[in-house]
Amino acid sequence: MQSKVRALRREQKLSQEELALAVGVTRQTITSIENEKYTASLILAYKIARYFERPIEEIFDFTNIEEI
Amino acid sequence: MEKFKEKIRNRNKKATLAVSMISIVYIYLSGTTNTLVAMNDFISGYNLGVFIALQISFIYFITKNNQALKNEKQLKTLYIKENDERTKLIQYKSSMLGISIFIFALLLATTISGFYNSIVFYTLLGVCSVILSILMFVKLYLIKKI
């Protein structure tokens, strides 16, 4: 899933480690989210959104979700 | 974090109990069965190795937890490491893949052994049945629980 996590993190001059510590995950999880290898859970997406003070849908791109 | 601290303390209590129980069982078994069963050097060496490895692992585990309990930063790192959702997903997926490969290999070995040795065949068949039964019961339990 595409996200703006990397852009927002760089905007705020944060390291992956700092963001990871703030939202309670490992640095590797943040790396995977930024590289679109891992999709954050609803709780983690909420924590990230709350940290950046933005709505979830502004950070994570839900347009490519498959419809059944 | 207080809840997690309590969890760590409980874990340490259980680990200490396990260390003591393993020591008692090992000392008891090596004191009684060695004289009854003709144990060769390899088996006794293996048993001693497993015993020492278990003791070292538990002591390392307890020490690591005690250090974390005294240091807030270490405690948070431990908490994150244990609760990281990606790590949990990796563990879940690797377990599923690992168990599938293991069962497939076991079934293959059971079939092949049937052509050569009936004792090995029935032993492997028994192991397969036990593992598949456990998996089935765990699955049924989780279906009801979640």
Backbone of each chain as ProteinMPNN parsed JSONL, in Angstrom:
{"seq_chain_A": "MQSKVRALRREQKLSQEELALAVGVTRQTITSIENEKYTASLILAYKIARYFERPIEEIFDFTNIEEI", "coords_chain_A": {"N_chain_A": [[0.836, -1.196, 0.0], [0.509, 2.189, -0.846], [1.999, 5.0, 0.771], [2.339, 8.096, 2.662], [4.228, 8.167, 4.565], [7.065, 8.231, 4.608], [7.592, 10.699, 3.39], [6.331, 12.495, 5.158], [7.734, 11.978, 7.468], [10.296, 12.77, 6.764], [9.79, 15.414, 6.325], [9.349, 16.298, 8.875], [11.825, 15.926, 9.872], [12.568, 13.489, 11.088], [13.994, 10.447, 12.349], [13.82, 7.003, 11.236], [13.944, 5.334, 13.388], [13.171, 7.002, 15.514], [10.506, 7.587, 14.868], [9.49, 5.003, 14.914], [9.796, 4.312, 17.606], [8.063, 6.14, 18.722], [5.563, 5.283, 17.832], [5.471, 2.733, 18.695], [6.613, 0.426, 17.402], [9.03, -1.675, 15.637], [12.058, -0.445, 14.031], [12.385, -1.676, 11.603], [9.789, -2.262, 10.805], [8.753, 0.232, 10.159], [10.443, 0.813, 8.016], [9.597, -1.177, 6.215], [6.951, -0.385, 5.769], [7.329, 2.083, 4.558], [8.632, 1.239, 2.264], [6.633, -0.014, 0.98], [6.231, -2.709, 1.427], [4.943, -3.826, 3.466], [1.72, -3.702, 4.906], [0.316, -1.526, 7.13], [-1.422, -2.254, 10.199], [-4.807, -1.471, 11.224], [-4.723, -0.267, 13.726], [-2.025, 0.516, 13.959], [-1.849, 2.238, 11.763], [-3.591, 4.195, 12.597], [-2.195, 5.14, 14.857], [0.075, 6.219, 13.63], [-1.096, 8.172, 12.038], [-2.197, 9.788, 14.019], [0.097, 10.607, 15.256], [1.283, 12.23, 13.293], [-0.654, 14.051, 13.117], [-2.7, 13.99, 11.182], [-5.442, 12.967, 8.994], [-6.142, 9.432, 8.576], [-6.614, 8.56, 5.916], [-5.293, 10.451, 4.496], [-2.665, 9.928, 4.787], [-2.321, 7.21, 4.178], [-2.864, 5.443, 1.186], [-5.818, 4.381, -0.004], [-6.917, 3.781, -2.398], [-6.297, 1.708, -4.124], [-7.42, -0.611, -3.165], [-8.715, -3.879, -3.418], [-11.898, -4.564, -4.68], [-14.578, -6.704, -3.733]], "CA_chain_A": [[0.0, 0.0, 0.0], [1.282, 3.437, -0.913], [1.764, 5.894, 1.913], [3.16, 9.303, 2.698], [4.98, 8.108, 5.826], [8.452, 8.681, 4.402], [7.583, 12.141, 3.108], [5.986, 13.22, 6.388], [8.84, 11.784, 8.42], [11.408, 13.638, 6.316], [9.321, 16.782, 6.528], [9.529, 16.619, 10.306], [13.226, 15.599, 10.186], [12.576, 12.393, 12.065], [14.611, 9.214, 11.851], [12.885, 5.872, 11.301], [14.022, 4.845, 14.772], [12.372, 7.896, 16.372], [9.093, 7.374, 14.561], [9.17, 3.652, 15.378], [9.686, 4.376, 19.068], [6.875, 6.93, 19.053], [4.316, 4.542, 17.561], [5.562, 1.416, 19.343], [6.998, -0.708, 16.533], [10.468, -1.684, 15.381], [12.482, 0.38, 12.899], [12.183, -2.475, 10.392], [8.378, -2.148, 10.396], [8.623, 1.531, 9.476], [11.122, 0.648, 6.713], [8.729, -1.976, 5.335], [5.776, 0.424, 5.385], [7.81, 3.094, 3.605], [8.983, 0.572, 1.004], [5.392, -0.647, 0.5], [6.318, -4.174, 1.54], [4.061, -4.235, 4.559], [0.577, -2.819, 5.129], [0.103, -1.341, 8.57], [-2.749, -2.612, 10.711], [-5.645, -0.296, 11.48], [-4.241, 0.393, 14.951], [-0.755, 1.198, 13.673], [-2.155, 3.355, 10.851], [-4.193, 5.234, 13.443], [-1.13, 5.727, 15.682], [0.917, 7.046, 12.747], [-1.898, 9.346, 11.658], [-2.319, 10.642, 15.208], [1.422, 11.198, 15.488], [1.494, 13.31, 12.321], [-1.85, 14.913, 13.212], [-3.391, 14.009, 9.874], [-6.376, 11.845, 8.881], [-5.516, 8.195, 8.062], [-6.69, 8.484, 4.452], [-4.356, 11.4, 3.891], [-1.327, 9.303, 4.859], [-2.343, 5.924, 3.473], [-3.657, 5.487, -0.04], [-6.717, 3.224, -0.042], [-7.603, 3.729, -3.696], [-6.03, 0.454, -4.845], [-7.963, -1.785, -2.456], [-9.537, -4.698, -4.32], [-13.31, -4.708, -4.306], [-15.06, -8.081, -3.999]], "C_chain_A": [[0.879, 1.257, 0.0], [0.976, 4.316, 0.307], [2.694, 7.113, 1.839], [4.032, 9.328, 3.95], [6.394, 8.653, 5.659], [8.506, 10.206, 4.213], [7.319, 12.949, 4.373], [7.113, 13.131, 7.421], [10.005, 12.708, 8.066], [11.068, 15.113, 6.536], [9.565, 17.232, 7.978], [10.936, 16.291, 10.806], [13.355, 14.535, 11.282], [13.334, 11.209, 11.481], [13.569, 8.097, 11.95], [12.794, 5.346, 12.731], [13.13, 5.688, 15.695], [10.877, 7.699, 16.14], [8.634, 6.015, 15.106], [8.931, 3.644, 16.883], [8.405, 5.11, 19.48], [5.581, 6.154, 18.835], [4.36, 3.1, 18.076], [5.787, 0.233, 18.427], [8.51, -0.679, 16.331], [10.786, -0.808, 14.154], [12.21, -0.343, 11.579], [10.744, -2.389, 9.876], [8.154, -0.838, 9.645], [9.273, 1.445, 8.085], [10.209, -0.092, 5.739], [7.508, -1.197, 4.871], [6.2, 1.445, 4.326], [8.141, 2.481, 2.241], [7.81, -0.189, 0.383], [5.456, -2.172, 0.498], [5.344, -4.695, 2.587], [2.945, -3.21, 4.727], [0.312, -2.728, 6.628], [-1.304, -1.761, 8.973], [-3.524, -1.322, 10.965], [-5.123, 0.48, 12.691], [-2.943, 1.157, 14.682], [-0.975, 2.406, 12.751], [-2.736, 4.522, 11.647], [-3.114, 5.937, 14.276], [-0.249, 6.658, 14.854], [0.184, 8.341, 12.382], [-1.999, 10.329, 12.817], [-0.992, 11.354, 15.486], [1.662, 12.389, 14.557], [0.339, 14.325, 12.304], [-2.523, 15.11, 11.858], [-4.422, 12.88, 9.874], [-5.689, 10.631, 8.237], [-5.472, 8.196, 6.532], [-5.777, 9.484, 3.746], [-2.943, 10.797, 3.842], [-1.277, 8.01, 4.05], [-3.309, 5.981, 2.292], [-4.51, 4.219, -0.155], [-7.375, 3.037, -1.411], [-7.403, 2.398, -4.431], [-6.553, -0.8, -4.155], [-8.899, -2.538, -3.389], [-10.966, -4.794, -3.805], [-13.752, -6.124, -4.625], [-16.413, -8.009, -4.687]], "O_chain_A": [[1.852, 1.359, 0.747], [-0.152, 4.36, 0.797], [3.665, 7.153, 1.084], [4.518, 10.385, 4.351], [6.86, 9.445, 6.477], [9.345, 10.895, 4.794], [7.985, 13.951, 4.636], [7.396, 14.087, 8.143], [10.613, 13.337, 8.932], [11.922, 15.932, 6.879], [9.932, 18.376, 8.249], [11.212, 16.365, 12.004], [14.121, 14.665, 12.237], [13.322, 10.991, 10.27], [12.567, 8.228, 12.655], [11.725, 4.968, 13.212], [12.425, 5.15, 16.549], [10.088, 7.65, 17.083], [7.55, 5.889, 15.676], [7.974, 3.039, 17.367], [7.752, 4.745, 20.458], [4.611, 6.345, 19.568], [3.403, 2.344, 17.911], [5.224, -0.841, 18.64], [9.187, 0.235, 16.801], [9.906, -0.48, 13.358], [11.854, 0.276, 10.576], [10.505, -2.435, 8.669], [7.46, -0.801, 8.629], [8.722, 1.943, 7.104], [10.062, 0.31, 4.584], [7.078, -1.326, 3.724], [5.509, 1.64, 3.326], [7.957, 3.114, 1.202], [7.969, -0.909, -0.603], [4.82, -2.834, -0.322], [4.976, -5.87, 2.581], [3.187, -2.004, 4.695], [0.11, -3.74, 7.298], [-2.25, -1.642, 8.195], [-2.964, -0.226, 10.924], [-5.083, 1.71, 12.688], [-2.78, 2.296, 15.119], [-0.364, 3.459, 12.936], [-2.411, 5.683, 11.399], [-3.109, 7.162, 14.393], [0.128, 7.739, 15.305], [0.749, 9.434, 12.412], [-1.899, 11.541, 12.63], [-0.955, 12.517, 15.887], [2.178, 13.424, 14.979], [0.366, 15.315, 11.572], [-2.862, 16.223, 11.455], [-4.305, 11.938, 10.658], [-4.761, 10.792, 7.444], [-4.448, 7.881, 5.927], [-5.524, 9.37, 2.547], [-2.142, 11.124, 2.965], [-0.312, 7.752, 3.331], [-4.42, 6.5, 2.398], [-3.988, 3.126, -0.376], [-8.288, 2.224, -1.558], [-8.23, 2.007, -5.256], [-6.178, -1.916, -4.513], [-9.751, -1.951, -4.056], [-11.199, -5.073, -2.629], [-13.365, -6.689, -5.648], [-17.002, -9.043, -5.002]]}, "seq_chain_B": "MEKFKEKIRNRNKKATLAVSMISIVYIYLSGTTNTLVAMNDFISGYNLGVFIALQISFIYFITKNNQALKNEKQLKTLYIKENDERTKLIQYKSSMLGISIFIFALLLATTISGFYNSIVFYTLLGVCSVILSILMFVKLYLIKKI", "coords_chain_B": {"N_chain_B": [[2.343, 0.335, 30.746], [2.837, -0.757, 33.232], [1.35, -3.065, 33.384], [2.713, -4.693, 31.637], [5.13, -4.887, 32.986], [4.334, -6.391, 35.173], [3.692, -8.715, 33.866], [6.224, -9.514, 32.991], [7.466, -9.969, 35.443], [5.945, -12.136, 36.326], [6.628, -13.977, 34.373], [9.327, -14.339, 34.967], [9.132, -15.588, 37.438], [7.954, -17.994, 36.683], [9.957, -18.969, 35.004], [12.059, -19.317, 36.816], [10.978, -21.3, 38.388], [10.835, -23.304, 36.463], [13.578, -23.727, 35.932], [14.404, -24.797, 38.385], [12.778, -27.106, 38.492], [13.655, -28.543, 36.235], [16.289, -29.065, 36.984], [15.885, -30.682, 39.248], [14.497, -32.879, 38.116], [16.403, -33.755, 36.241], [18.598, -34.434, 37.891], [17.404, -36.42, 39.424], [16.663, -38.319, 37.45], [19.191, -38.942, 36.308], [20.376, -40.057, 38.474], [18.942, -42.362, 38.961], [18.114, -43.781, 36.558], [20.462, -44.195, 35.084], [21.795, -46.337, 36.171], [20.017, -48.357, 35.779], [19.312, -48.499, 33.037], [21.273, -49.266, 30.279], [23.137, -46.805, 29.367], [24.613, -45.267, 26.653], [27.681, -43.421, 25.884], [27.12, -41.356, 24.092], [24.365, -40.816, 24.377], [24.202, -40.066, 27.109], [25.873, -37.852, 27.035], [24.461, -36.216, 25.288], [22.109, -35.786, 26.764], [23.179, -34.388, 28.958], [24.155, -32.145, 27.646], [21.775, -30.977, 26.658], [20.557, -30.406, 29.078], [22.369, -28.524, 30.223], [22.239, -26.51, 28.252], [19.55, -25.731, 28.45], [19.472, -24.72, 31.067], [21.287, -22.557, 30.87], [19.934, -20.999, 28.937], [17.54, -20.322, 30.293], [18.596, -18.895, 32.479], [19.797, -16.744, 31.16], [17.526, -15.586, 30.037], [16.091, -14.846, 32.366], [17.914, -13.019, 33.507], [18.026, -11.046, 31.496], [15.374, -10.12, 31.547], [15.254, -9.128, 34.174], [17.065, -7.015, 34.041], [15.711, -5.389, 32.235], [13.509, -4.72, 33.775], [14.605, -2.949, 35.541], [15.342, -0.807, 34.024], [13.816, 1.692, 32.252], [13.989, 2.351, 29.522], [15.064, 0.08, 28.332], [13.002, -1.632, 28.94], [10.904, -0.633, 27.412], [11.958, -1.092, 24.878], [12.034, -3.867, 24.902], [9.305, -4.372, 25.098], [8.362, -3.319, 22.681], [9.726, -4.95, 20.893], [8.558, -7.406, 21.445], [5.883, -6.959, 20.866], [5.674, -6.072, 18.288], [3.911, -5.705, 15.303], [4.612, -6.532, 12.704], [6.695, -8.348, 13.132], [5.26, -10.285, 14.51], [3.554, -11.146, 12.482], [5.403, -12.211, 10.69], [6.414, -14.306, 12.222], [4.091, -15.858, 12.488], [3.528, -16.503, 9.792], [5.89, -17.842, 9.047], [5.808, -19.996, 10.795], [3.536, -21.349, 9.886], [4.29, -22.024, 7.284], [6.553, -23.541, 7.813], [5.519, -25.686, 9.36], [3.86, -26.865, 7.482], [5.686, -27.762, 5.531], [7.145, -29.522, 7.117], [5.185, -31.458, 7.83], [4.545, -32.451, 5.318], [7.033, -33.552, 4.566], [7.268, -35.47, 6.543], [5.085, -37.152, 5.992], [5.876, -38.068, 3.513], [8.248, -39.405, 4.184], [7.138, -41.367, 5.81], [5.644, -42.875, 3.97], [7.685, -43.78, 2.23], [9.273, -45.222, 4.03], [7.637, -47.352, 4.534], [8.148, -49.184, 2.557], [10.489, -50.331, 3.3], [10.95, -50.751, 6.158], [8.93, -51.965, 8.691], [8.668, -51.214, 11.395], [9.752, -48.639, 11.565], [7.969, -47.441, 9.819], [5.437, -47.66, 11.201], [6.062, -46.175, 13.46], [6.571, -43.594, 12.414], [4.077, -43.149, 11.279], [2.511, -43.042, 13.539], [3.576, -40.727, 14.725], [2.856, -38.833, 12.781], [0.04, -39.002, 12.973], [-0.382, -38.115, 15.597], [0.629, -35.459, 15.471], [-1.038, -34.328, 13.471], [-3.52, -34.616, 14.73], [-3.192, -32.965, 16.972], [-2.874, -30.49, 15.681], [-5.395, -30.262, 14.503], [-7.094, -30.143, 16.75], [-6.149, -27.798, 17.948], [-6.806, -25.95, 15.987], [-9.625, -26.179, 15.938], [-10.128, -25.275, 18.51], [-9.236, -22.618, 18.317], [-10.994, -21.659, 16.375], [-13.355, -21.632, 17.787], [-12.678, -19.883, 19.785], [-11.84, -17.404, 18.67]], "CA_chain_B": [[3.628, -0.362, 30.93], [2.787, -1.481, 34.514], [0.803, -4.392, 33.069], [3.817, -5.43, 31.014], [6.087, -5.154, 34.069], [3.769, -7.504, 35.949], [3.815, -9.885, 32.985], [7.645, -9.89, 33.025], [7.718, -10.541, 36.78], [5.323, -13.481, 36.333], [7.457, -14.808, 33.503], [10.543, -14.668, 35.712], [8.765, -16.575, 38.469], [7.754, -19.273, 35.981], [11.268, -19.425, 34.516], [12.808, -19.793, 37.987], [10.37, -22.588, 38.74], [11.245, -24.255, 35.419], [14.998, -24.046, 36.161], [14.468, -25.695, 39.545], [12.148, -28.391, 38.133], [14.546, -29.244, 35.3], [17.433, -29.547, 37.77], [15.434, -31.8, 40.092], [14.196, -34.026, 37.237], [17.657, -34.262, 35.66], [19.386, -35.099, 38.947], [16.682, -37.644, 39.789], [16.775, -39.305, 36.361], [20.57, -39.421, 36.139], [20.724, -40.859, 39.641], [18.234, -43.645, 39.007], [18.053, -44.561, 35.309], [21.79, -44.559, 34.568], [22.178, -47.662, 36.666], [19.048, -49.343, 35.297], [19.4, -48.616, 31.578], [22.652, -49.131, 29.794], [23.173, -45.587, 28.566], [25.945, -45.09, 26.081], [28.286, -42.106, 26.09], [26.479, -40.343, 23.263], [23.074, -40.435, 24.974], [24.404, -39.298, 28.351], [26.434, -36.558, 26.625], [23.356, -35.455, 24.705], [21.246, -35.361, 27.869], [23.882, -33.364, 29.727], [24.193, -30.954, 26.781], [20.439, -30.362, 26.662], [20.356, -29.875, 30.43], [23.17, -27.296, 30.378], [21.7, -25.495, 27.337], [18.292, -25.229, 29.017], [19.794, -23.902, 32.243], [21.888, -21.295, 30.405], [18.886, -20.213, 28.276], [16.639, -19.768, 31.309], [19.321, -17.884, 33.274], [19.928, -15.584, 30.274], [16.169, -15.029, 29.944], [15.762, -14.191, 33.644], [18.805, -11.857, 33.652], [17.581, -10.031, 30.534], [14.128, -9.549, 32.062], [15.55, -8.339, 35.38], [17.692, -5.765, 33.597], [14.648, -4.568, 31.633], [12.644, -4.216, 34.85], [15.295, -1.85, 36.243], [15.622, 0.275, 33.082], [12.601, 1.986, 31.479], [14.288, 2.339, 28.085], [15.193, -1.337, 27.951], [11.668, -2.224, 29.068], [10.132, -0.212, 26.236], [12.524, -1.81, 23.726], [11.555, -5.25, 25.011], [7.869, -4.348, 24.814], [8.202, -3.111, 21.239], [10.227, -6.157, 20.232], [7.59, -8.496, 21.646], [4.546, -6.651, 20.351], [5.72, -5.519, 16.934], [2.951, -6.456, 14.482], [5.27, -7.158, 11.549], [7.409, -9.513, 13.661], [4.241, -11.295, 14.806], [3.08, -11.679, 11.2], [6.49, -13.039, 10.153], [6.433, -15.527, 13.031], [2.902, -16.636, 12.135], [3.658, -17.041, 8.439], [6.99, -18.808, 8.995], [5.347, -21.208, 11.484], [2.595, -22.044, 9.007], [5.044, -22.611, 6.18], [7.432, -24.559, 8.399], [4.748, -26.871, 9.764], [3.367, -27.507, 6.253], [6.821, -28.477, 4.941], [7.463, -30.602, 8.048], [4.177, -32.518, 7.7], [4.71, -33.049, 3.991], [8.244, -34.383, 4.616], [6.976, -36.608, 7.429], [4.2, -38.069, 5.254], [6.705, -38.664, 2.462], [9.144, -40.353, 4.853], [6.302, -42.489, 6.261], [5.324, -43.682, 2.794], [8.913, -44.442, 1.753], [9.728, -46.212, 5.021], [6.759, -48.512, 4.419], [8.744, -50.146, 1.621], [11.735, -50.898, 3.859], [10.943, -51.208, 7.543], [7.587, -51.765, 9.248], [8.731, -50.525, 12.709], [9.919, -47.206, 11.26], [6.712, -47.002, 9.205], [4.396, -47.456, 12.209], [6.497, -45.073, 14.346], [6.327, -42.328, 11.706], [2.627, -43.009, 11.128], [2.044, -42.588, 14.858], [3.978, -39.317, 14.884], [1.986, -38.057, 11.869], [-1.317, -38.962, 13.524], [-0.389, -37.256, 16.792], [0.8, -34.058, 15.06], [-2.245, -33.867, 12.776], [-4.603, -34.501, 15.719], [-2.94, -31.746, 17.765], [-3.176, -29.338, 14.814], [-6.843, -30.198, 14.318], [-7.696, -29.67, 18.0], [-5.773, -26.385, 18.137], [-7.596, -25.179, 15.02], [-11.01, -26.14, 16.424], [-10.133, -24.415, 19.696], [-9.113, -21.223, 17.886], [-12.235, -21.285, 15.665], [-14.363, -21.305, 18.818], [-12.213, -18.778, 20.649], [-11.753, -16.1, 17.977]], "C_chain_B": [[3.654, -1.172, 32.233], [2.304, -2.925, 34.319], [1.911, -5.285, 32.503], [4.872, -5.811, 32.054], [5.63, -6.37, 34.881], [3.905, -8.821, 35.167], [5.252, -10.426, 33.027], [7.985, -10.553, 34.361], [7.156, -11.955, 36.859], [6.142, -14.456, 35.51], [8.716, -15.267, 34.233], [10.279, -15.716, 36.781], [8.635, -17.955, 37.838], [9.083, -19.846, 35.511], [12.116, -19.978, 35.659], [12.297, -21.16, 38.412], [10.812, -23.666, 37.744], [12.694, -24.685, 35.609], [15.12, -25.06, 37.3], [13.924, -27.075, 39.193], [13.059, -29.211, 37.221], [15.727, -29.841, 36.062], [17.037, -30.782, 38.581], [15.211, -33.053, 39.237], [15.487, -34.629, 36.686], [18.472, -35.033, 36.702], [18.732, -36.424, 39.328], [16.875, -38.722, 38.715], [18.203, -39.828, 36.217], [21.013, -40.259, 37.331], [20.089, -42.23, 39.642], [18.366, -44.446, 37.705], [19.422, -44.978, 34.775], [22.192, -45.97, 34.979], [21.25, -48.739, 36.118], [19.171, -49.582, 33.789], [20.855, -48.429, 31.153], [22.717, -47.948, 28.846], [24.555, -45.437, 27.949], [26.425, -43.647, 26.225], [27.562, -41.007, 25.321], [25.185, -39.858, 23.912], [23.283, -39.611, 26.245], [24.992, -37.915, 28.054], [25.361, -35.646, 26.082], [22.468, -34.894, 25.82], [21.881, -34.248, 28.686], [23.916, -32.04, 28.96], [22.868, -30.218, 26.791], [20.176, -29.708, 28.017], [21.097, -28.542, 30.606], [22.596, -26.169, 29.5], [20.413, -24.885, 27.892], [18.551, -24.309, 30.203], [20.345, -22.542, 31.824], [20.814, -20.393, 29.774], [17.976, -19.551, 29.298], [17.324, -18.673, 32.121], [19.489, -16.6, 32.454], [18.599, -14.822, 30.199], [15.81, -14.24, 31.209], [16.606, -12.919, 33.825], [18.345, -10.708, 32.756], [16.309, -9.33, 31.036], [14.366, -8.679, 33.289], [16.176, -7.005, 35.026], [16.64, -4.813, 33.036], [13.747, -3.962, 32.701], [13.275, -3.013, 35.572], [15.49, -0.624, 35.343], [14.417, 0.503, 32.155], [12.816, 1.898, 29.966], [14.373, 0.902, 27.56], [13.832, -2.036, 27.977], [10.817, -1.891, 27.849], [10.63, -0.94, 24.98], [12.037, -3.257, 23.714], [10.08, -5.357, 24.646], [7.626, -4.237, 23.307], [8.611, -4.375, 20.475], [9.209, -7.304, 20.309], [6.254, -8.247, 20.98], [4.528, -6.094, 18.935], [4.867, -6.36, 15.985], [3.584, -7.15, 13.276], [6.013, -8.429, 11.985], [6.426, -10.656, 13.933], [3.749, -11.958, 13.522], [4.134, -12.612, 10.59], [6.531, -14.377, 10.901], [5.272, -16.447, 12.649], [3.072, -17.307, 10.769], [4.763, -18.087, 8.358], [6.595, -20.106, 9.702], [4.449, -22.029, 10.567], [3.33, -22.75, 7.865], [5.906, -23.765, 6.682], [6.689, -25.834, 8.734], [4.223, -27.619, 8.524], [4.476, -28.332, 5.61], [7.16, -29.703, 5.795], [6.482, -31.768, 7.888], [4.304, -33.224, 6.352], [5.906, -34.005, 3.986], [8.008, -35.631, 5.45], [6.096, -37.646, 6.72], [4.975, -38.793, 4.153], [7.625, -39.741, 3.052], [8.373, -41.581, 5.323], [6.029, -43.433, 5.101], [6.552, -44.466, 2.325], [9.364, -45.533, 2.733], [8.894, -47.486, 4.986], [7.324, -49.59, 3.506], [9.936, -50.883, 2.227], [11.602, -51.498, 5.252], [9.592, -50.912, 8.199], [7.619, -51.019, 10.583], [8.842, -49.014, 12.493], [8.609, -46.647, 10.702], [5.65, -46.704, 10.265], [4.758, -46.318, 13.162], [6.178, -43.731, 13.689], [4.831, -42.069, 11.532], [2.01, -42.493, 12.432], [2.35, -41.118, 15.074], [3.079, -38.413, 14.032], [0.594, -37.895, 12.477], [-1.386, -38.025, 14.711], [-0.31, -35.781, 16.382], [-0.475, -33.531, 14.384], [-3.426, -33.712, 13.736], [-4.435, -33.222, 16.534], [-3.314, -30.508, 16.947], [-4.679, -29.138, 14.666], [-7.522, -29.645, 15.578], [-7.391, -28.193, 18.252], [-6.617, -25.499, 17.221], [-9.047, -25.048, 15.496], [-11.125, -25.219, 17.63], [-10.117, -22.936, 19.286], [-10.355, -20.746, 17.144], [-13.29, -20.88, 16.676], [-13.996, -20.054, 19.607], [-12.263, -17.415, 19.949], [-13.059, -15.81, 17.217]], "O_chain_B": [[4.392, -2.151, 32.342], [2.766, -3.857, 34.977], [2.023, -6.462, 32.844], [5.434, -6.905, 32.014], [6.422, -7.247, 35.224], [4.19, -9.878, 35.73], [5.468, -11.636, 33.091], [8.693, -11.559, 34.409], [7.801, -12.861, 37.387], [6.329, -15.611, 35.893], [9.12, -16.425, 34.133], [11.09, -16.614, 37.004], [9.129, -18.949, 38.371], [9.317, -21.052, 35.602], [12.809, -20.982, 35.495], [13.071, -22.056, 38.75], [11.123, -24.793, 38.13], [13.016, -25.864, 35.467], [15.843, -26.049, 37.191], [14.523, -28.092, 39.544], [13.216, -30.417, 37.407], [16.12, -30.982, 35.817], [17.748, -31.787, 38.601], [15.672, -34.142, 39.58], [15.654, -35.849, 36.663], [18.966, -36.129, 36.439], [19.416, -37.427, 39.531], [17.202, -39.869, 39.016], [18.405, -41.027, 36.024], [21.923, -41.079, 37.211], [20.619, -43.163, 40.245], [18.688, -45.634, 37.732], [19.538, -45.996, 34.093], [22.843, -46.694, 34.225], [21.642, -49.9, 36.003], [19.139, -50.722, 33.326], [21.553, -47.534, 31.63], [22.394, -48.07, 27.665], [25.559, -45.477, 28.659], [25.668, -42.767, 26.635], [27.404, -39.887, 25.807], [24.931, -38.656, 23.992], [22.63, -38.587, 26.441], [24.664, -36.934, 28.722], [25.342, -34.449, 26.372], [22.123, -33.713, 25.831], [21.215, -33.285, 29.063], [23.734, -30.966, 29.533], [22.828, -28.994, 26.915], [19.641, -28.602, 28.093], [20.523, -27.56, 31.077], [22.481, -25.025, 29.941], [20.209, -23.674, 27.814], [17.931, -23.253, 30.33], [19.933, -21.506, 32.347], [20.776, -19.189, 30.03], [17.673, -18.363, 29.19], [16.716, -17.645, 32.419], [19.343, -15.499, 32.985], [18.557, -13.595, 30.284], [15.296, -13.124, 31.137], [16.093, -11.879, 34.238], [18.28, -9.555, 33.185], [16.189, -8.108, 30.958], [13.756, -7.619, 33.432], [15.861, -5.982, 35.634], [16.656, -3.612, 33.307], [13.275, -2.834, 32.558], [12.573, -2.175, 36.136], [15.77, 0.469, 35.835], [14.047, -0.375, 31.376], [11.946, 1.435, 29.228], [13.835, 0.565, 26.505], [13.546, -2.907, 27.156], [10.105, -2.743, 27.319], [9.837, -1.349, 24.132], [11.677, -3.801, 22.67], [9.657, -6.3, 23.978], [6.804, -4.954, 22.738], [7.933, -4.805, 19.542], [9.034, -8.064, 19.357], [5.567, -9.184, 20.573], [3.477, -5.688, 18.44], [5.065, -7.569, 15.868], [3.145, -8.228, 12.874], [5.969, -9.451, 11.3], [6.7, -11.82, 13.637], [3.55, -13.172, 13.474], [3.803, -13.665, 10.045], [6.666, -15.439, 10.292], [5.446, -17.657, 12.506], [2.804, -18.497, 10.604], [4.606, -19.104, 7.683], [6.991, -21.191, 9.274], [4.583, -23.249, 10.479], [3.041, -23.898, 7.526], [5.978, -24.824, 6.058], [7.158, -26.932, 8.435], [4.15, -28.848, 8.519], [4.246, -29.467, 5.192], [7.429, -30.782, 5.268], [6.895, -32.926, 7.819], [4.182, -34.446, 6.266], [5.816, -35.121, 3.474], [8.485, -36.714, 5.113], [6.325, -38.851, 6.828], [4.755, -39.977, 3.897], [7.762, -40.833, 2.5], [8.877, -42.702, 5.249], [6.167, -44.649, 5.235], [6.468, -45.665, 2.057], [9.78, -46.618, 2.326], [9.367, -48.561, 5.354], [7.015, -50.771, 3.664], [10.344, -51.931, 1.728], [12.074, -52.605, 5.509], [9.16, -49.76, 8.258], [6.692, -50.266, 10.882], [8.145, -48.221, 13.127], [8.188, -45.544, 11.05], [5.032, -45.64, 10.247], [3.883, -45.584, 13.62], [5.595, -42.844, 14.313], [4.371, -40.931, 11.624], [1.124, -41.638, 12.431], [1.505, -40.356, 15.543], [2.605, -37.374, 14.492], [0.038, -36.797, 12.496], [-2.32, -37.232, 14.834], [-1.076, -34.953, 16.875], [-0.934, -32.43, 14.686], [-4.237, -32.798, 13.585], [-5.395, -32.486, 16.761], [-3.978, -29.598, 17.443], [-5.178, -28.013, 14.698], [-8.407, -28.793, 15.493], [-8.249, -27.436, 18.705], [-7.082, -24.433, 17.626], [-9.627, -23.963, 15.466], [-12.096, -24.474, 17.763], [-10.865, -22.117, 19.82], [-10.738, -19.582, 17.254], [-14.029, -19.917, 16.469], [-14.855, -19.282, 20.033], [-12.666, -16.412, 20.538], [-13.181, -14.767, 16.575]]}, "name": "protein", "num_of_chains": 2, "seq": "MQSKVRALRREQKLSQEELALAVGVTRQTITSIENEKYTASLILAYKIARYFERPIEEIFDFTNIEEIMEKFKEKIRNRNKKATLAVSMISIVYIYLSGTTNTLVAMNDFISGYNLGVFIALQISFIYFITKNNQALKNEKQLKTLYIKENDERTKLIQYKSSMLGISIFIFALLLATTISGFYNSIVFYTLLGVCSVILSILMFVKLYLIKKI"}
